[in-house]
Amino acid sequence: MVTVLGIVFFITSADSGALVLANFTSILSDVNHDAPVKLRIFWSAVIGLITIALLMAGGLNALQSAVVITALPFSLVIFAVMVGMYKALKLEGKKPMPAA
């Protein structure tokens, strides 16, 4: 049961990632619709091939290293968001309370 749930979780996450990548890499005529299915399949295949290549090249350690290296630049974005949130909350705290 745990294996089946793990597989379902992995497939759902990969599908969501492919959908986001497809939406980022296409020009959407209507914001209420997603990117074409062919583009979503393309990104799913690319993600799968990269994962297989990393597993074949160096096993799980290579895959884990690639994930950490890829996430490192994004951590700078997260810190920038944290600083922006702090500044926004500080500014919000200085505003007078509206009279009810």
N, CA, C and O atoms as a Tinker XYZ file with bonds, in Angstrom:
   400  protein
     1  N      0.819000   -1.190000    0.000000    73     2
     2  CA     0.000000    0.000000    0.000000    64     1     3
     3  C      0.869000    1.263000    0.000000    63     2     4     5
     4  O      0.577000    2.222000   -0.715000    81     3
     5  N      1.938000    1.257000    0.807000    73     3     6
     6  CA     2.830000    2.413000    0.881000    64     5     7
     7  C      3.515000    2.643000   -0.463000    63     6     8     9
     8  O      3.687000    3.788000   -0.880000    81     7
     9  N      3.901000    1.578000   -1.138000    73     7    10
    10  CA     4.540000    1.702000   -2.444000    64     9    11
    11  C      3.590000    2.319000   -3.455000    63    10    12    13
    12  O      3.980000    3.203000   -4.218000    81    11
    13  N      2.354000    1.863000   -3.465000    73    11    14
    14  CA     1.354000    2.405000   -4.403000    64    13    15
    15  C      1.120000    3.884000   -4.124000    63    14    16    17
    16  O      1.065000    4.684000   -5.058000    81    15
    17  N      0.982000    4.260000   -2.855000    73    15    18
    18  CA     0.784000    5.657000   -2.501000    64    17    19
    19  C      1.995000    6.509000   -2.874000    63    18    20    21
    20  O      1.840000    7.649000   -3.314000    81    19
    21  N      3.198000    5.962000   -2.702000    73    19    22
    22  CA     4.411000    6.671000   -3.104000    64    21    23
    23  C      4.459000    6.910000   -4.599000    63    22    24    25
    24  O      4.832000    7.993000   -5.050000    81    23
    25  N      4.082000    5.900000   -5.368000    73    23    26
    26  CA     4.065000    6.037000   -6.823000    64    25    27
    27  C      3.025000    7.072000   -7.252000    63    26    28    29
    28  O      3.296000    7.912000   -8.111000    81    27
    29  N      1.844000    7.009000   -6.655000    73    27    30
    30  CA     0.794000    7.986000   -6.988000    64    29    31
    31  C      1.257000    9.401000   -6.650000    63    30    32    33
    32  O      1.036000   10.326000   -7.432000    81    31
    33  N      1.898000    9.578000   -5.491000    73    31    34
    34  CA     2.410000   10.887000   -5.103000    64    33    35
    35  C      3.454000   11.376000   -6.098000    63    34    36    37
    36  O      3.422000   12.537000   -6.506000    81    35
    37  N      4.376000   10.508000   -6.492000    73    35    38
    38  CA     5.424000   10.890000   -7.427000    64    37    39
    39  C      4.835000   11.283000   -8.780000    63    38    40    41
    40  O      5.235000   12.291000   -9.361000    81    39
    41  N      3.902000   10.502000   -9.275000    73    39    42
    42  CA     3.297000   10.786000  -10.579000    64    41    43
    43  C      2.499000   12.088000  -10.536000    63    42    44    45
    44  O      2.549000   12.880000  -11.477000    81    43
    45  N      1.767000   12.307000   -9.453000    73    43    46
    46  CA     0.994000   13.545000   -9.320000    64    45    47
    47  C      1.911000   14.759000   -9.277000    63    46    48    49
    48  O      1.629000   15.775000   -9.911000    81    47
    49  N      3.002000   14.659000   -8.536000    73    47    50
    50  CA     3.956000   15.769000   -8.449000    64    49    51
    51  C      4.619000   16.030000   -9.792000    63    50    52    53
    52  O      4.779000   17.185000  -10.188000    81    51
    53  N      5.003000   14.979000  -10.493000    73    51    54
    54  CA     5.636000   15.137000  -11.804000    64    53    55
    55  C      4.656000   15.754000  -12.801000    63    54    56    57
    56  O      5.047000   16.595000  -13.611000    81    55
    57  N      3.396000   15.348000  -12.749000    73    55    58
    58  CA     2.386000   15.905000  -13.649000    64    57    59
    59  C      2.168000   17.388000  -13.360000    63    58    60    61
    60  O      2.027000   18.186000  -14.287000    81    59
    61  N      2.141000   17.754000  -12.100000    73    59    62
    62  CA     1.978000   19.166000  -11.735000    64    61    63
    63  C      3.173000   19.989000  -12.203000    63    62    64    65
    64  O      3.005000   21.101000  -12.705000    81    63
    65  N      4.366000   19.453000  -12.041000    73    63    66
    66  CA     5.563000   20.142000  -12.506000    64    65    67
    67  C      5.572000   20.321000  -14.011000    63    66    68    69
    68  O      5.955000   21.377000  -14.515000    81    67
    69  N      5.151000   19.289000  -14.731000    73    67    70
    70  CA     5.088000   19.378000  -16.195000    64    69    71
    71  C      4.054000   20.413000  -16.627000    63    70    72    73
    72  O      4.273000   21.138000  -17.597000    81    71
    73  N      2.941000   20.488000  -15.922000    73    71    74
    74  CA     1.909000   21.484000  -16.235000    64    73    75
    75  C      2.448000   22.897000  -16.034000    63    74    76    77
    76  O      2.220000   23.770000  -16.870000    81    75
    77  N      3.156000   23.127000  -14.940000    73    75    78
    78  CA     3.716000   24.451000  -14.670000    64    77    79
    79  C      4.757000   24.811000  -15.726000    63    78    80    81
    80  O      4.757000   25.930000  -16.238000    81    79
    81  N      5.643000   23.875000  -16.056000    73    79    82
    82  CA     6.645000   24.142000  -17.090000    64    81    83
    83  C      5.993000   24.421000  -18.437000    63    82    84    85
    84  O      6.434000   25.306000  -19.170000    81    83
    85  N      4.953000   23.675000  -18.765000    73    83    86
    86  CA     4.252000   23.897000  -20.038000    64    85    87
    87  C      3.606000   25.280000  -20.057000    63    86    88    89
    88  O      3.643000   25.969000  -21.076000    81    87
    89  N      3.021000   25.682000  -18.946000    73    87    90
    90  CA     2.399000   27.009000  -18.892000    64    89    91
    91  C      3.436000   28.120000  -18.959000    63    90    92    93
    92  O      3.185000   29.169000  -19.552000    81    91
    93  N      4.612000   27.896000  -18.348000    73    91    94
    94  CA     5.675000   28.899000  -18.389000    64    93    95
    95  C      6.280000   29.044000  -19.782000    63    94    96    97
    96  O      6.730000   30.128000  -20.153000    81    95
    97  N      6.294000   27.970000  -20.543000    73    95    98
    98  CA     6.979000   27.990000  -21.841000    64    97    99
    99  C      6.033000   28.134000  -23.021000    63    98   100   101
   100  O      6.423000   27.858000  -24.155000    81    99
   101  N      4.823000   28.553000  -22.784000    73    99   102
   102  CA     3.901000   28.788000  -23.892000    64   101   103
   103  C      3.210000   30.125000  -23.701000    63   102   104   105
   104  O      3.087000   30.633000  -22.586000    81   103
   105  N      2.765000   30.678000  -24.808000    73   103   106
   106  CA     2.007000   31.924000  -24.760000    64   105   107
   107  C      0.537000   31.538000  -24.733000    63   106   108   109
   108  O      0.002000   31.001000  -25.703000    81   107
   109  N     -0.098000   31.818000  -23.622000    73   107   110
   110  CA    -1.490000   31.423000  -23.439000    64   109   111
   111  C     -2.411000   32.520000  -23.973000    63   110   112   113
   112  O     -2.290000   33.683000  -23.588000    81   111
   113  N     -3.323000   32.145000  -24.856000    73   111   114
   114  CA    -4.274000   33.117000  -25.391000    64   113   115
   115  C     -5.360000   33.439000  -24.380000    63   114   116   117
   116  O     -5.922000   34.534000  -24.391000    81   115
   117  N     -5.656000   32.490000  -23.510000    73   115   118
   118  CA    -6.666000   32.682000  -22.476000    64   117   119
   119  C     -6.076000   32.214000  -21.151000    63   118   120   121
   120  O     -5.641000   31.069000  -21.031000    81   119
   121  N     -6.062000   33.087000  -20.171000    73   119   122
   122  CA    -5.438000   32.741000  -18.891000    64   121   123
   123  C     -6.217000   31.683000  -18.128000    63   122   124   125
   124  O     -5.698000   31.113000  -17.168000    81   123
   125  N     -7.437000   31.412000  -18.528000    73   123   126
   126  CA    -8.247000   30.403000  -17.848000    64   125   127
   127  C     -8.012000   28.994000  -18.381000    63   126   128   129
   128  O     -8.590000   28.034000  -17.870000    81   127
   129  N     -7.162000   28.861000  -19.411000    73   127   130
   130  CA    -6.871000   27.552000  -19.988000    64   129   131
   131  C     -5.384000   27.253000  -19.848000    63   130   132   133
   132  O     -4.553000   28.160000  -19.819000    81   131
   133  N     -5.068000   25.980000  -19.763000    73   131   134
   134  CA    -3.677000   25.558000  -19.633000    64   133   135
   135  C     -3.025000   25.412000  -21.004000    63   134   136   137
   136  O     -3.678000   25.522000  -22.041000    81   135
   137  N     -1.715000   25.160000  -20.977000    73   135   138
   138  CA    -0.940000   24.961000  -22.197000    64   137   139
   139  C     -1.413000   23.693000  -22.917000    63   138   140   141
   140  O     -2.094000   22.856000  -22.324000    81   139
   141  N     -1.050000   23.555000  -24.189000    73   139   142
   142  CA    -1.452000   22.355000  -24.932000    64   141   143
   143  C     -0.918000   21.073000  -24.287000    63   142   144   145
   144  O      0.145000   21.070000  -23.667000    81   143
   145  N     -1.669000   19.998000  -24.446000    73   143   146
   146  CA    -1.306000   18.709000  -23.843000    64   145   147
   147  C      0.018000   18.200000  -24.422000    63   146   148   149
   148  O      0.803000   17.579000  -23.705000    81   147
   149  N      0.272000   18.453000  -25.699000    73   147   150
   150  CA     1.531000   17.989000  -26.311000    64   149   151
   151  C      2.743000   18.595000  -25.606000    63   150   152   153
   152  O      3.754000   17.921000  -25.411000    81   151
   153  N      2.639000   19.852000  -25.229000    73   151   154
   154  CA     3.745000   20.497000  -24.528000    64   153   155
   155  C      3.919000   19.909000  -23.129000    63   154   156   157
   156  O      5.040000   19.769000  -22.641000    81   155
   157  N      2.822000   19.575000  -22.501000    73   155   158
   158  CA     2.867000   18.937000  -21.180000    64   157   159
   159  C      3.517000   17.557000  -21.274000    63   158   160   161
   160  O      4.305000   17.185000  -20.404000    81   159
   161  N      3.199000   16.807000  -22.305000    73   159   162
   162  CA     3.814000   15.487000  -22.520000    64   161   163
   163  C      5.312000   15.648000  -22.783000    63   162   164   165
   164  O      6.123000   14.861000  -22.296000    81   163
   165  N      5.669000   16.677000  -23.557000    73   163   166
   166  CA     7.082000   16.937000  -23.836000    64   165   167
   167  C      7.851000   17.159000  -22.533000    63   166   168   169
   168  O      8.903000   16.555000  -22.321000    81   167
   169  N      7.326000   18.027000  -21.658000    73   167   170
   170  CA     8.022000   18.310000  -20.410000    64   169   171
   171  C      8.054000   17.096000  -19.488000    63   170   172   173
   172  O      9.026000   16.896000  -18.760000    81   171
   173  N      7.018000   16.300000  -19.514000    73   171   174
   174  CA     7.033000   15.056000  -18.732000    64   173   175
   175  C      8.145000   14.138000  -19.204000    63   174   176   177
   176  O      8.856000   13.543000  -18.394000    81   175
   177  N      8.295000   14.022000  -20.526000    73   175   178
   178  CA     9.352000   13.178000  -21.089000    64   177   179
   179  C     10.735000   13.719000  -20.738000    63   178   180   181
   180  O     11.633000   12.948000  -20.400000    81   179
   181  N     10.913000   15.034000  -20.816000    73   179   182
   182  CA    12.210000   15.634000  -20.482000    64   181   183
   183  C     12.560000   15.373000  -19.015000    63   182   184   185
   184  O     13.687000   14.984000  -18.707000    81   183
   185  N     11.608000   15.582000  -18.117000    73   183   186
   186  CA    11.841000   15.332000  -16.696000    64   185   187
   187  C     12.204000   13.862000  -16.468000    63   186   188   189
   188  O     13.136000   13.555000  -15.725000    81   187
   189  N     11.468000   12.965000  -17.108000    73   187   190
   190  CA    11.744000   11.535000  -16.974000    64   189   191
   191  C     13.107000   11.153000  -17.499000    63   190   192   193
   192  O     13.826000   10.382000  -16.862000    81   191
   193  N     13.478000   11.689000  -18.665000    73   191   194
   194  CA    14.787000   11.361000  -19.248000    64   193   195
   195  C     15.938000   11.894000  -18.395000    63   194   196   197
   196  O     16.948000   11.213000  -18.222000    81   195
   197  N     15.791000   13.095000  -17.869000    73   195   198
   198  CA    16.844000   13.645000  -16.999000    64   197   199
   199  C     16.978000   12.802000  -15.737000    63   198   200   201
   200  O     18.091000   12.527000  -15.288000    81   199
   201  N     15.858000   12.395000  -15.168000    73   199   202
   202  CA    15.895000   11.566000  -13.962000    64   201   203
   203  C     16.574000   10.231000  -14.243000    63   202   204   205
   204  O     17.417000    9.786000  -13.464000    81   203
   205  N     16.213000    9.593000  -15.344000    73   203   206
   206  CA    16.821000    8.309000  -15.705000    64   205   207
   207  C     18.309000    8.467000  -15.973000    63   206   208   209
   208  O     19.106000    7.630000  -15.550000    81   207
   209  N     18.694000    9.538000  -16.676000    73   207   210
   210  CA    20.108000    9.765000  -16.970000    64   209   211
   211  C     20.919000    9.960000  -15.695000    63   210   212   213
   212  O     22.013000    9.412000  -15.562000    81   211
   213  N     20.386000   10.739000  -14.757000    73   211   214
   214  CA    21.102000   10.951000  -13.501000    64   213   215
   215  C     21.196000    9.667000  -12.684000    63   214   216   217
   216  O     22.224000    9.399000  -12.062000    81   215
   217  N     20.131000    8.876000  -12.682000    73   215   218
   218  CA    20.168000    7.610000  -11.948000    64   217   219
   219  C     21.160000    6.636000  -12.571000    63   218   220   221
   220  O     21.845000    5.909000  -11.852000    81   219
   221  N     21.244000    6.615000  -13.899000    73   219   222
   222  CA    22.180000    5.708000  -14.569000    64   221   223
   223  C     23.623000    6.196000  -14.438000    63   222   224   225
   224  O     24.548000    5.386000  -14.385000    81   223
   225  N     23.819000    7.513000  -14.386000    73   223   226
   226  CA    25.172000    8.064000  -14.330000    64   225   227
   227  C     25.813000    7.875000  -12.959000    63   226   228   229
   228  O     26.985000    7.510000  -12.864000    81   227
   229  N     25.049000    8.123000  -11.898000    73   227   230
   230  CA    25.673000    8.044000  -10.586000    64   229   231
   231  C     24.751000    7.545000   -9.498000    63   230   232   233
   232  O     25.071000    7.655000   -8.314000    81   231
   233  N     23.637000    7.012000   -9.873000    73   231   234
   234  CA    22.708000    6.483000   -8.881000    64   233   235
   235  C     21.972000    7.583000   -8.131000    63   234   236   237
   236  O     21.852000    8.716000   -8.597000    81   235
   237  N     21.496000    7.215000   -6.978000    73   235   238
   238  CA    20.693000    8.128000   -6.176000    64   237   239
   239  C     21.518000    9.314000   -5.677000    63   238   240   241
   240  O     20.983000   10.412000   -5.520000    81   239
   241  N     22.807000    9.109000   -5.426000    73   239   242
   242  CA    23.655000   10.215000   -4.964000    64   241   243
   243  C     23.751000   11.317000   -6.009000    63   242   244   245
   244  O     23.704000   12.498000   -5.667000    81   243
   245  N     23.886000   10.944000   -7.282000    73   243   246
   246  CA    23.946000   11.948000   -8.350000    64   245   247
   247  C     22.631000   12.704000   -8.455000    63   246   248   249
   248  O     22.625000   13.917000   -8.663000    81   247
   249  N     21.523000   11.998000   -8.312000    73   247   250
   250  CA    20.209000   12.637000   -8.373000    64   249   251
   251  C     20.031000   13.610000   -7.205000    63   250   252   253
   252  O     19.543000   14.724000   -7.396000    81   251
   253  N     20.419000   13.198000   -6.012000    73   251   254
   254  CA    20.310000   14.077000   -4.844000    64   253   255
   255  C     21.215000   15.296000   -4.990000    63   254   256   257
   256  O     20.815000   16.406000   -4.638000    81   255
   257  N     22.420000   15.105000   -5.500000    73   255   258
   258  CA    23.342000   16.229000   -5.695000    64   257   259
   259  C     22.788000   17.218000   -6.714000    63   258   260   261
   260  O     22.893000   18.430000   -6.526000    81   259
   261  N     22.201000   16.707000   -7.785000    73   259   262
   262  CA    21.623000   17.586000   -8.803000    64   261   263
   263  C     20.469000   18.396000   -8.234000    63   262   264   265
   264  O     20.312000   19.571000   -8.566000    81   263
   265  N     19.672000   17.787000   -7.391000    73   263   266
   266  CA    18.542000   18.500000   -6.774000    64   265   267
   267  C     19.053000   19.615000   -5.865000    63   266   268   269
   268  O     18.528000   20.728000   -5.895000    81   267
   269  N     20.066000   19.327000   -5.065000    73   267   270
   270  CA    20.611000   20.339000   -4.154000    64   269   271
   271  C     21.255000   21.478000   -4.941000    63   270   272   273
   272  O     21.047000   22.645000   -4.610000    81   271
   273  N     22.024000   21.165000   -5.963000    73   271   274
   274  CA    22.688000   22.194000   -6.772000    64   273   275
   275  C     21.667000   23.060000   -7.495000    63   274   276   277
   276  O     21.845000   24.273000   -7.605000    81   275
   277  N     20.607000   22.448000   -7.983000    73   275   278
   278  CA    19.566000   23.195000   -8.681000    64   277   279
   279  C     18.787000   24.087000   -7.717000    63   278   280   281
   280  O     18.386000   25.190000   -8.089000    81   279
   281  N     18.571000   23.634000   -6.506000    73   279   282
   282  CA    17.780000   24.392000   -5.537000    64   281   283
   283  C     18.569000   25.519000   -4.888000    63   282   284   285
   284  O     17.977000   26.448000   -4.339000    81   283
   285  N     19.881000   25.454000   -4.940000    73   283   286
   286  CA    20.689000   26.466000   -4.265000    64   285   287
   287  C     20.404000   27.888000   -4.765000    63   286   288   289
   288  O     20.198000   28.769000   -3.931000    81   287
   289  N     20.382000   28.161000   -6.066000    73   287   290
   290  CA    20.060000   29.529000   -6.500000    64   289   291
   291  C     18.649000   29.959000   -6.085000    63   290   292   293
   292  O     18.413000   31.137000   -5.816000    81   291
   293  N     17.731000   29.023000   -6.034000    73   291   294
   294  CA    16.364000   29.368000   -5.643000    64   293   295
   295  C     16.293000   29.787000   -4.180000    63   294   296   297
   296  O     15.406000   30.548000   -3.795000    81   295
   297  N     17.220000   29.295000   -3.366000    73   295   298
   298  CA    17.222000   29.701000   -1.959000    64   297   299
   299  C     17.500000   31.200000   -1.828000    63   298   300   301
   300  O     17.029000   31.832000   -0.883000    81   299
   301  N     18.254000   31.771000   -2.761000    73   299   302
   302  CA    18.477000   33.221000   -2.746000    64   301   303
   303  C     17.169000   33.963000   -3.004000    63   302   304   305
   304  O     16.913000   35.005000   -2.401000    81   303
   305  N     16.350000   33.428000   -3.894000    73   303   306
   306  CA    15.038000   34.028000   -4.166000    64   305   307
   307  C     14.168000   33.946000   -2.912000    63   306   308   309
   308  O     13.457000   34.895000   -2.585000    81   307
   309  N     14.225000   32.828000   -2.222000    73   307   310
   310  CA    13.429000   32.664000   -1.005000    64   309   311
   311  C     13.864000   33.680000    0.050000    63   310   312   313
   312  O     13.018000   34.264000    0.729000    81   311
   313  N     15.164000   33.897000    0.195000    73   311   314
   314  CA    15.630000   34.892000    1.156000    64   313   315
   315  C     15.168000   36.297000    0.762000    63   314   316   317
   316  O     14.797000   37.090000    1.628000    81   315
   317  N     15.188000   36.607000   -0.530000    73   315   318
   318  CA    14.705000   37.915000   -0.990000    64   317   319
   319  C     13.219000   38.081000   -0.678000    63   318   320   321
   320  O     12.787000   39.167000   -0.291000    81   319
   321  N     12.446000   37.031000   -0.841000    73   319   322
   322  CA    11.021000   37.080000   -0.504000    64   321   323
   323  C     10.840000   37.299000    0.994000    63   322   324   325
   324  O      9.957000   38.047000    1.414000    81   323
   325  N     11.675000   36.649000    1.795000    73   323   326
   326  CA    11.579000   36.823000    3.249000    64   325   327
   327  C     11.874000   38.266000    3.640000    63   326   328   329
   328  O     11.176000   38.828000    4.484000    81   327
   329  N     12.894000   38.873000    3.044000    73   327   330
   330  CA    13.232000   40.270000    3.337000    64   329   331
   331  C     12.078000   41.182000    2.914000    63   330   332   333
   332  O     11.702000   42.092000    3.652000    81   331
   333  N     11.518000   40.938000    1.729000    73   331   334
   334  CA    10.389000   41.734000    1.255000    64   333   335
   335  C      9.175000   41.602000    2.158000    63   334   336   337
   336  O      8.481000   42.584000    2.422000    81   335
   337  N      8.921000   40.398000    2.629000    73   335   338
   338  CA     7.794000   40.176000    3.537000    64   337   339
   339  C      8.018000   40.900000    4.853000    63   338   340   341
   340  O      7.092000   41.500000    5.399000    81   339
   341  N      9.228000   40.847000    5.361000    73   339   342
   342  CA     9.546000   41.556000    6.607000    64   341   343
   343  C      9.310000   43.052000    6.444000    63   342   344   345
   344  O      8.696000   43.683000    7.305000    81   343
   345  N      9.801000   43.625000    5.336000    73   343   346
   346  CA     9.625000   45.056000    5.092000    64   345   347
   347  C      8.153000   45.412000    4.935000    63   346   348   349
   348  O      7.708000   46.442000    5.444000    81   347
   349  N      7.395000   44.578000    4.241000    73   347   350
   350  CA     5.972000   44.846000    4.049000    64   349   351
   351  C      5.213000   44.780000    5.362000    63   350   352   353
   352  O      4.338000   45.609000    5.611000    81   351
   353  N      5.532000   43.807000    6.207000    73   351   354
   354  CA     4.859000   43.707000    7.495000    64   353   355
   355  C      5.242000   44.862000    8.419000    63   354   356   357
   356  O      4.413000   45.357000    9.181000    81   355
   357  N      6.489000   45.280000    8.344000    73   355   358
   358  CA     6.933000   46.423000    9.145000    64   357   359
   359  C      6.190000   47.689000    8.713000    63   358   360   361
   360  O      5.761000   48.480000    9.552000    81   359
   361  N      6.043000   47.871000    7.413000    73   359   362
   362  CA     5.309000   49.021000    6.884000    64   361   363
   363  C      3.829000   48.938000    7.251000    63   362   364   365
   364  O      3.206000   49.949000    7.576000    81   363
   365  N      3.277000   47.739000    7.199000    73   363   366
   366  CA     1.876000   47.540000    7.551000    64   365   367
   367  C      1.629000   47.853000    9.022000    63   366   368   369
   368  O      0.569000   48.368000    9.376000    81   367
   369  N      2.590000   47.549000    9.874000    73   367   370
   370  CA     2.459000   47.808000   11.295000    64   369   371
   371  C      2.462000   49.303000   11.635000    63   370   372   373
   372  O      1.948000   49.697000   12.682000    81   371
   373  N      3.035000   50.135000   10.762000    73   371   374
   374  CA     3.087000   51.576000   10.997000    64   373   375
   375  C      1.813000   52.293000   10.572000    63   374   376   377
   376  O      1.605000   53.450000   10.938000    81   375
   377  N      0.959000   51.623000    9.807000    73   375   378
   378  CA    -0.285000   52.261000    9.346000    64   377   379
   379  C     -1.254000   52.383000   10.506000    63   378   380   381
   380  O     -1.332000   51.493000   11.353000    81   379
   381  N     -1.998000   53.489000   10.547000    73   379   382
   382  CA    -2.992000   53.637000   11.616000    64   381   383
   383  C     -4.145000   52.670000   11.422000    63   382   384   385
   384  O     -4.499000   52.342000   10.290000    81   383
   385  N     -4.724000   52.218000   12.500000    73   383   386
   386  CA    -5.857000   51.303000   12.447000    64   385   387
   387  C     -7.106000   52.076000   12.030000    63   386   388   389
   388  O     -7.337000   53.176000   12.532000    81   387
   389  N     -7.912000   51.530000   11.127000    73   387   390
   390  CA    -9.137000   52.234000   10.726000    64   389   391
   391  C    -10.163000   52.208000   11.855000    63   390   392   393
   392  O    -10.264000   51.235000   12.602000    81   391
   393  N    -10.907000   53.280000   11.958000    73   391   394
   394  CA   -11.956000   53.353000   12.983000    64   393   395
   395  C    -13.143000   52.502000   12.579000    63   394   396   397
   396  O    -13.629000   52.595000   11.452000    81   395
   397  N    -13.600000   51.690000   13.482000    73   395   398
   398  CA   -14.720000   50.798000   13.161000    64   397   399
   399  C    -16.034000   51.387000   13.562000    63   398   400
   400  O    -17.077000   50.763000   13.362000    81   399
